Amino acid sequence: MALDRISLAHFRNHRASELAQTRQFNLLVGENGAGKTNILEAISLLAPGRGLRNAGLAEMCGPHGGSSFAVGASLKEQGHESARIGTFLDPAAPGRRQVRINGAEGSAADLGEWFAVSWLTPAMDGLFADSAGARRRRIDRMALALDPLHTRCLARYEAALRERNRLLETGAEAAWLDAVEAQAGEHGERLAQGRAQLVQRLGDALSALPDKPFARPLLTYRPGGPTERQALAEELRRQRARDRAAGRALSGPQRDEIEVVMASTGQQAALCSTGEQKAMLIAMTLAHADLASEGRPAVMLLDEVAAHLDPLRRDALFERLRRGRAQVWMTGTEAAPFADVMGEAAVWRVEAGLTIRQ
């Protein structure tokens, strides 16, 4: 099963684009700024979450569509359409992304039941040297692809912490704080469990990959506080004075860290070379796509992935993708780095928001 007949209307610089007759490998070629990544972002919105750029809805609206956009696609199985899914922004309901599945209203979480999306973009190249928050967001995104309800746990936990901060600031009665901290404990436990399970499953999948030509990373989940609901609620209760002075909670999943080292050397990922870090990111993306494709279709979005790989790693990547179950979408400024897959790929030239089948 794969995506086909992907349509974009008034999405960023795409006034009206359609990509049909897709294959396992799909390649978008064009100059920087032509709109290649915009297509990948549109595809990423056909899954739960805010897409690969984590952008606001208003940013996605094209200059010709006012305050609206639409993205749709068919799910194709053995050459026949099995479902039609879509998401859009209606000017009458600004700020709320709407979903349609086979013509019926749905939710973003419902999209996750149809297929999963993994991606790797140049913006992620500095992940290991970035903040702990950036790594948490990446793990949460990966967990969401496996469990569409993960984001709901995160949103409810963060909402409980915001309410607790407000109550601490206003000097609310202890009973109100007790209730909010109990909610934070409940949702925090589920959030921590989701992250821990994702890291464990990702580690198991990575263990099946060779150390070469891609550097295999080892991931460790380091909780930022108690992970059991009652213990977390009790920790929040004990630390009210400290957290009131700090203006935020200093214990809990919002302080989680994901440590990454290179398996072959034990060196911290942030201290590895740029090439080694890129290779570890690719290994993580491949392993995650394997997990995401268990029991449902999966799509992998690889933005400019071939440009910074040597020929050995590039050939190994293409061979690994061939053996996988995911449909693959790649971008590049030129076709040469993709010569090894050109004969089996669907190729589009992207020019100023227009897509031209090659």
Residue pairs with C-beta under 8 A, 6 or more apart in sequence:
1 75
1 76
1 77
1 82
1 115
1 297
2 22
2 23
2 24
2 75
2 76
2 297
2 299
2 327
3 22
3 43
3 46
3 73
3 74
3 75
3 76
3 115
3 297
3 299
3 327
4 20
4 21
4 22
4 73
4 74
4 75
4 76
4 81
5 18
5 19
5 20
5 72
5 73
5 74
5 76
5 81
6 18
6 19
6 20
6 22
6 39
6 42
6 43
6 71
6 72
6 73
7 16
7 17
7 18
7 19
7 70
7 71
7 72
7 73
8 14
8 16
8 17
8 18
8 38
8 39
8 42
8 69
8 70
8 71
9 15
9 16
9 65
9 69
9 70
9 71
10 16
10 61
10 62
10 64
10 65
10 66
10 68
10 69
10 70
11 17
11 38
11 42
11 60
11 61
11 62
11 65
11 69
11 70
11 71
12 35
12 38
12 41
12 60
12 61
12 62
12 69
12 353
13 35
13 38
13 62
13 63
13 352
13 353
14 35
14 38
14 39
14 42
14 62
14 353
14 354
14 355
15 62
15 64
15 65
15 353
17 35
17 39
17 353
17 354
17 355
18 355
19 26
19 39
19 346
19 348
19 355
21 346
21 357
22 76
22 327
22 346
23 344
23 345
23 346
24 322
24 327
24 328
24 344
25 321
25 328
25 330
25 341
25 344
25 345
25 346
26 327
26 328
26 329
26 330
26 345
26 346
26 347
26 348
27 329
27 330
27 331
27 332
27 335
27 338
27 341
27 342
27 345
27 346
27 347
27 348
28 36
28 39
28 40
28 329
28 330
28 331
28 332
28 348
28 350
28 355
29 36
29 331
29 332
29 333
29 334
29 335
29 347
29 348
29 349
29 350
29 358
30 36
30 331
30 333
30 349
30 350
30 351
31 333
31 351
32 333
34 350
34 351
34 352
34 353
35 350
35 352
35 353
35 354
36 303
36 331
36 350
37 53
37 121
37 303
37 331
38 353
39 329
39 350
39 355
40 52
40 119
40 121
40 301
40 303
40 329
40 331
41 51
41 52
41 53
41 55
41 60
42 71
43 71
43 73
43 117
43 299
43 301
43 329
44 51
44 52
44 117
44 119
44 301
45 51
45 60
45 71
45 87
45 97
46 71
46 73
46 85
46 86
46 87
46 111
46 115
46 117
47 108
47 111
47 112
47 115
47 116
47 117
47 145
48 108
48 109
48 111
48 112
48 144
48 148
48 151
49 108
49 141
49 144
49 151
51 60
52 119
52 121
52 301
52 303
53 59
53 123
54 137
57 89
57 94
57 95
57 97
58 67
58 94
60 69
60 89
61 67
61 68
61 69
61 89
62 69
62 353
66 91
67 89
67 91
67 94
68 88
68 89
68 90
68 91
69 88
69 89
70 86
70 87
70 88
70 89
71 86
71 87
71 88
72 84
72 85
72 86
72 87
72 100
73 84
73 85
73 86
74 81
74 83
74 84
74 85
75 81
75 82
75 83
75 84
75 85
75 114
75 115
75 297
76 82
83 101
83 102
83 114
84 100
84 101
84 102
84 103
85 99
85 100
85 101
85 102
85 111
85 114
86 99
86 100
86 101
87 97
87 98
87 99
87 100
87 108
87 111
88 97
88 98
88 100
89 96
89 97
89 98
90 96
90 98
97 108
98 105
99 105
99 106
99 107
99 108
99 110
99 111
100 106
101 110
101 111
101 114
108 148
109 148
109 149
109 151
109 152
110 148
111 148
112 144
112 145
112 147
112 148
113 148
113 296
114 296
114 297
115 296
115 297
115 298
115 299
116 145
116 146
116 292
116 293
116 296
116 297
116 298
116 299
117 145
117 292
117 298
117 299
117 300
117 301
118 142
118 145
118 285
118 288
118 289
118 292
118 298
118 299
118 300
118 301
118 326
119 285
119 300
119 301
119 302
119 303
120 281
120 282
120 285
120 301
120 302
120 303
120 305
121 301
121 303
121 304
122 303
122 304
124 138
124 281
125 274
125 277
125 278
125 281
127 134
127 135
127 138
127 277
127 281
128 135
128 260
128 268
128 269
128 270
128 272
128 277
128 280
129 270
129 277
132 255
132 256
132 257
132 258
135 257
135 258
135 260
136 195
136 256
136 257
136 258
138 258
139 195
139 198
139 199
139 258
140 150
140 151
140 154
140 194
140 195
142 198
142 202
142 288
143 150
143 194
143 195
143 197
143 198
144 150
144 151
145 288
145 292
146 198
146 201
146 291
146 292
147 194
150 191
150 194
153 187
153 190
153 191
153 194
154 191
156 183
156 187
157 184
157 187
157 188
157 191
157 252
157 253
157 254
158 254
160 180
160 181
160 183
160 184
160 187
160 188
161 184
161 248
161 249
161 252
161 254
163 180
164 177
164 180
164 181
164 184
164 236
164 243
164 249
165 243
165 247
165 248
165 249
167 176
167 177
167 180
168 177
168 240
168 243
168 244
169 244
169 247
177 237
177 240
178 237
181 233
181 236
181 237
182 229
182 233
184 232
184 233
184 236
184 249
184 252
185 229
185 230
185 231
185 232
185 233
185 236
186 229
188 227
188 229
188 232
188 252
188 253
189 227
189 228
189 229
189 232
191 253
192 223
192 227
192 253
192 256
193 227
195 221
195 253
195 256
195 258
196 221
196 223
196 227
199 219
199 220
199 221
199 258
200 221
201 291
202 219
202 284
202 287
202 288
202 291
203 218
203 219
205 287
205 288
205 290
205 291
206 216
206 217
206 218
206 219
206 263
206 283
206 284
206 287
207 216
208 287
209 216
209 283
209 286
209 287
210 216
211 263
211 264
213 279
213 312
213 313
213 316
214 279
214 280
214 282
214 283
214 286
214 313
214 316
214 317
215 262
215 263
215 264
215 272
215 276
215 279
215 280
215 283
216 262
216 263
216 264
216 280
216 283
217 260
217 261
217 262
217 263
217 269
217 280
217 283
217 284
218 260
218 261
218 262
218 263
219 258
219 259
219 260
219 284
220 258
220 259
220 260
221 256
221 258
222 256
222 257
222 258
222 259
223 253
223 256
224 251
224 252
224 253
224 254
224 255
224 256
224 257
225 232
225 235
225 251
225 252
225 253
225 255
226 232
226 234
226 235
226 251
226 252
227 253
232 251
232 252
235 251
235 252
236 243
236 249
236 251
236 252
239 249
239 250
239 251
242 250
243 249
243 250
259 268
260 268
260 269
260 270
260 280
261 267
261 268
261 269
262 269
262 272
262 276
262 280
265 272
269 276
269 277
269 280
270 277
272 280
275 308
275 310
278 308
278 309
279 313
282 305
282 313
282 317
285 300
285 302
286 320
286 321
286 324
289 298
289 300
289 324
289 326
290 324
290 325
292 298
292 326
293 324
293 325
293 326
297 327
298 325
298 326
298 327
299 326
299 327
299 328
299 329
300 321
300 324
300 326
300 327
300 328
300 329
301 329
302 328
302 329
302 330
302 331
303 330
303 331
304 331
304 332
304 333
305 317
305 330
306 314
306 317
306 330
306 332
306 337
306 338
307 332
307 333
307 337
309 317
309 337
314 337
314 340
315 340
318 340
318 341
321 328
330 338
332 338
335 342
335 347
338 345
346 357
347 357
347 358
348 355
348 356
348 357
348 358
349 355
349 356
349 358
350 356
